[in-house]
Amino acid sequence: MAKKSQWARLAKREKLVKKYALKRAALKRAGDWDALQKLPRNSSPVRIKNRCAVTGRSRGYMRAFGLSRITFRTLAREGKIPGVKKASW
């Protein structure tokens, strides 16, 4: 499980991204790179880290399911993810 501080940091970044989204878009359209640079660093959507919804693991994240590879595997084997089954050929 990820530390609570990491979850809090992620929530703070998501809040900043949402707050500055329109302003960032307007500055990009205008080509005002100096003003864009003066915005908070964490207001950039690139700085949001994908994390597993169950464990908070950041590595091995599967975007289609919102889970890490390890959690995905365990849930798939238990049959808890609809439409996913073990491959055999």
Backbone as CSV, one residue per row, in Angstrom:
resi,resn,N_x,N_y,N_z,CA_x,CA_y,CA_z,C_x,C_y,C_z
1,MET,0.842,-1.182,0.000,0.000,0.000,0.000,0.885,1.243,0.000
2,ALA,0.511,2.196,-0.804,1.277,3.442,-0.876,1.079,4.254,0.404
3,LYS,2.076,5.051,0.724,1.981,5.897,1.912,0.859,6.915,1.741
4,LYS,0.285,7.325,2.852,-0.792,8.313,2.801,-0.287,9.650,2.274
5,SER,0.982,9.937,2.509,1.547,11.197,2.018,1.590,11.208,0.490
6,GLN,1.824,10.042,-0.113,1.849,9.966,-1.576,0.457,10.183,-2.161
7,TRP,-0.549,9.597,-1.491,-1.930,9.793,-1.942,-2.318,11.266,-1.813
8,ALA,-1.900,11.894,-0.712,-2.214,13.304,-0.475,-1.544,14.187,-1.524
9,ARG,-0.305,13.893,-1.855,0.427,14.655,-2.860,-0.253,14.537,-4.227
10,LEU,-0.698,13.326,-4.542,-1.384,13.095,-5.808,-2.701,13.870,-5.864
11,ALA,-3.436,13.866,-4.770,-4.704,14.598,-4.715,-4.479,16.102,-4.885
12,LYS,-3.416,16.598,-4.274,-3.085,18.021,-4.381,-2.748,18.392,-5.832
13,ARG,-1.990,17.533,-6.490,-1.632,17.774,-7.893,-2.866,17.762,-8.781
14,GLU,-3.765,16.795,-8.560,-4.978,16.712,-9.367,-5.840,17.954,-9.192
15,LYS,-5.879,18.460,-7.971,-6.644,19.672,-7.680,-6.049,20.874,-8.427
16,LEU,-4.720,20.995,-8.417,-4.051,22.095,-9.115,-4.239,22.004,-10.629
17,VAL,-4.183,20.803,-11.168,-4.362,20.610,-12.606,-5.756,21.085,-13.008
18,LYS,-6.743,20.696,-12.212,-8.127,21.095,-12.494,-8.295,22.611,-12.405
19,LYS,-7.656,23.217,-11.406,-7.784,24.655,-11.172,-7.201,25.472,-12.328
20,TYR,-6.054,25.050,-12.844,-5.337,25.838,-13.851,-5.548,25.344,-15.285
21,ALA,-6.426,24.388,-15.509,-6.578,23.797,-16.846,-6.968,24.831,-17.898
22,LEU,-7.959,25.652,-17.617,-8.401,26.649,-18.600,-7.333,27.713,-18.843
23,LYS,-6.691,28.143,-17.775,-5.647,29.163,-17.895,-4.465,28.641,-18.711
24,ARG,-4.069,27.397,-18.457,-2.966,26.780,-19.203,-3.313,26.681,-20.684
25,ALA,-4.545,26.265,-20.977,-4.971,26.117,-22.375,-4.948,27.472,-23.091
26,ALA,-5.420,28.508,-22.411,-5.435,29.845,-23.017,-4.023,30.348,-23.276
27,LEU,-3.126,30.141,-22.328,-1.746,30.589,-22.493,-1.041,29.828,-23.612
28,LYS,-1.353,28.538,-23.738,-0.745,27.744,-24.809,-1.225,28.218,-26.170
29,ARG,-2.545,28.496,-26.267,-3.088,28.997,-27.524,-2.461,30.332,-27.911
30,ALA,-2.236,31.195,-26.908,-1.655,32.515,-27.156,-0.148,32.430,-27.413
31,GLY,0.460,31.329,-27.013,1.898,31.172,-27.198,2.711,31.955,-26.180
32,ASP,2.098,32.238,-25.027,2.772,33.001,-23.968,3.526,32.038,-23.042
33,TRP,4.698,31.627,-23.472,5.451,30.606,-22.739,6.025,31.140,-21.431
34,ASP,6.311,32.426,-21.357,6.837,32.999,-20.112,5.793,32.962,-19.009
35,ALA,4.561,33.323,-19.324,3.483,33.282,-18.334,3.160,31.845,-17.945
36,LEU,3.267,30.953,-18.912,3.008,29.535,-18.654,4.043,28.974,-17.681
37,GLN,5.264,29.450,-17.803,6.352,28.998,-16.945,6.165,29.462,-15.498
38,LYS,5.460,30.580,-15.316,5.265,31.130,-13.982,4.134,30.453,-13.204
39,LEU,3.349,29.607,-13.885,2.299,28.860,-13.188,2.949,27.811,-12.288
40,PRO,2.227,27.315,-11.293,2.799,26.283,-10.426,3.224,25.046,-11.216
41,ARG,4.330,24.487,-10.825,4.884,23.330,-11.526,3.917,22.142,-11.513
42,ASN,3.233,21.962,-10.380,2.321,20.827,-10.249,0.987,21.028,-10.957
43,SER,0.814,22.154,-11.638,-0.431,22.368,-12.369,-0.383,21.739,-13.761
44,SER,0.739,21.171,-14.112,0.871,20.490,-15.388,0.302,19.077,-15.284
45,PRO,-0.571,18.671,-16.214,-1.162,17.335,-16.137,-0.153,16.203,-16.307
46,VAL,1.016,16.504,-16.837,2.039,15.479,-17.031,2.577,14.969,-15.691
47,ARG,2.459,15.780,-14.651,3.026,15.418,-13.353,2.127,14.494,-12.532
48,ILE,0.940,14.178,-13.026,0.062,13.245,-12.314,0.551,11.830,-12.576
49,LYS,0.732,11.077,-11.509,1.250,9.712,-11.591,0.091,8.723,-11.502
50,ASN,0.044,7.770,-12.428,-0.978,6.730,-12.367,-0.651,5.767,-11.243
51,ARG,-1.658,5.441,-10.436,-1.468,4.513,-9.325,-2.575,3.474,-9.317
52,CYS,-2.248,2.287,-8.832,-3.218,1.205,-8.692,-4.305,1.642,-7.711
53,ALA,-5.572,1.388,-8.072,-6.693,1.795,-7.230,-6.759,0.988,-5.938
54,VAL,-6.220,-0.209,-5.934,-6.296,-1.079,-4.752,-5.092,-0.904,-3.841
55,THR,-3.895,-1.004,-4.417,-2.678,-1.006,-3.595,-1.920,0.309,-3.604
56,GLY,-2.116,1.136,-4.623,-1.379,2.393,-4.729,-0.036,2.240,-5.410
57,ARG,0.246,1.054,-5.925,1.515,0.811,-6.612,1.575,1.644,-7.891
58,SER,2.726,2.265,-8.142,2.850,3.144,-9.305,3.475,2.433,-10.505
59,ARG,4.225,1.392,-10.267,4.878,0.688,-11.370,4.003,-0.461,-11.857
60,GLY,4.110,-0.773,-13.125,3.340,-1.876,-13.687,1.854,-1.568,-13.732
61,TYR,1.512,-0.312,-13.983,0.117,0.135,-13.998,-0.525,-0.215,-15.336
62,MET,-1.704,-0.824,-15.293,-2.451,-1.163,-16.504,-3.578,-0.147,-16.655
63,ARG,-3.465,0.717,-17.633,-4.385,1.835,-17.801,-5.833,1.384,-18.029
64,ALA,-6.018,0.314,-18.795,-7.358,-0.142,-19.131,-8.157,-0.580,-17.899
65,PHE,-7.464,-1.018,-16.861,-8.147,-1.519,-15.673,-7.933,-0.654,-14.442
66,GLY,-6.936,0.217,-14.462,-6.654,1.067,-13.312,-6.014,0.311,-12.173
67,LEU,-5.347,-0.791,-12.504,-4.719,-1.655,-11.497,-3.269,-1.916,-11.859
68,SER,-2.499,-2.324,-10.852,-1.129,-2.749,-11.130,-1.184,-4.167,-11.685
69,ARG,-0.114,-4.596,-12.294,-0.073,-5.926,-12.907,-0.294,-7.030,-11.897
70,ILE,0.217,-6.836,-10.687,0.111,-7.862,-9.648,-1.332,-7.988,-9.170
71,THR,-1.966,-6.858,-8.886,-3.353,-6.860,-8.441,-4.266,-7.382,-9.545
72,PHE,-3.981,-6.981,-10.783,-4.772,-7.451,-11.916,-4.727,-8.965,-12.006
73,ARG,-3.553,-9.524,-11.857,-3.385,-10.973,-11.981,-4.162,-11.715,-10.905
74,THR,-4.065,-11.241,-9.670,-4.768,-11.929,-8.582,-6.292,-11.822,-8.747
75,LEU,-6.781,-10.653,-9.108,-8.220,-10.485,-9.287,-8.736,-11.268,-10.499
76,ALA,-7.934,-11.332,-11.565,-8.338,-12.080,-12.761,-8.407,-13.574,-12.467
77,ARG,-7.462,-14.086,-11.706,-7.461,-15.516,-11.377,-8.628,-15.880,-10.470
78,GLU,-9.060,-14.932,-9.648,-10.214,-15.175,-8.769,-11.535,-14.971,-9.509
79,GLY,-11.466,-14.481,-10.766,-12.663,-14.270,-11.570,-13.428,-13.019,-11.185
80,LYS,-12.755,-12.041,-10.593,-13.413,-10.827,-10.123,-13.396,-9.691,-11.147
81,ILE,-12.743,-9.900,-12.284,-12.734,-8.897,-13.347,-13.564,-9.472,-14.493
82,PRO,-14.728,-8.861,-14.777,-15.594,-9.406,-15.830,-14.948,-9.377,-17.204
83,GLY,-15.127,-10.466,-17.943,-14.624,-10.533,-19.315,-13.172,-10.939,-19.432
84,VAL,-12.500,-11.193,-18.313,-11.089,-11.581,-18.349,-10.972,-13.021,-17.876
85,LYS,-10.295,-13.839,-18.681,-10.046,-15.223,-18.273,-8.641,-15.625,-18.688
86,LYS,-8.156,-16.647,-18.065,-6.785,-17.118,-18.335,-6.720,-17.681,-19.757
87,ALA,-5.673,-17.294,-20.459,-5.515,-17.751,-21.833,-5.041,-19.204,-21.883
88,SER,-5.561,-19.944,-22.837,-5.070,-21.295,-23.078,-5.255,-21.602,-24.558
89,TRP,-4.230,-22.148,-25.170,-4.301,-22.497,-26.586,-3.461,-23.698,-26.876
